[in-house]
Amino acid sequence: MWTTIAPLIGVVLGGLMSLLAQHSVGRASERAEARRSVRELAEARRNERLTHLIDFLSAVQEAERVAVDRHHHNMTDEQWQERARQTIDRVWVTQKTIHILCASEVNDAARGLAFAVQRVIRDGPDDPGEPQDEKVWAHIRPSRRAFLDVVRNYLT
């Protein structure tokens, strides 16, 4: 009787071991897939944030040019005023996307830079001496530097 039961027990134990191994491999595969999915989502979100941060910097750069045109080249005509309004609007819209997508310290730095750019367009640089283009850049530089430093730390 043992000669017939022993192989049967071996087959049952082998089958159970095989099922356990398959289950274990399946769970490990699922965990690895979940980790990969989380990494891919994090990378996609990082890329989305980076795109919006670059859009904000582009808007700020255009605003700097608007400020230089006004205070260095003495432009104040209707065309310049419309360009200034559109540029300031773009700066604030892109800043709001940063508010939605990024950490509060990044948003705070973006707001500081947006206010600095808006202020220099409307009021000019603090120092009325020549050359005005350099004064505009000097007025914006601390806020831009703070923003870039925060963003660098945020993205690493």
Sequence and secondary structure as in RCSB ss.txt:
>XXXX:A:sequence
MWTTIAPLIGVVLGGLMSLLAQHSVGRASERAEARRSVRELAEARRNERLTHLIDFLSAVQEAERVAVDRHHHNM
TDEQWQERARQTIDRVWVTQKTIHILCASEVNDAARGLAFAVQRVIRDGPDDPGEPQDEKVWAHIRPSRRAFLDV
VRNYLT
>XXXX:A:secstr
 HHHHHHHHHHHHHHHHHHHHHHHHHHHHHHHHHHHHHHHHHHHHHHHHHHHHHHHHHHHHHHHHHHHHHHTS  
 SHHHHHHHHHHHHHHHHHHHHHHHHS HHHHHHHHHHHHHHHHHHHH  S   S HHHHHHHHHHHHHHHHHHH
HHHHH 
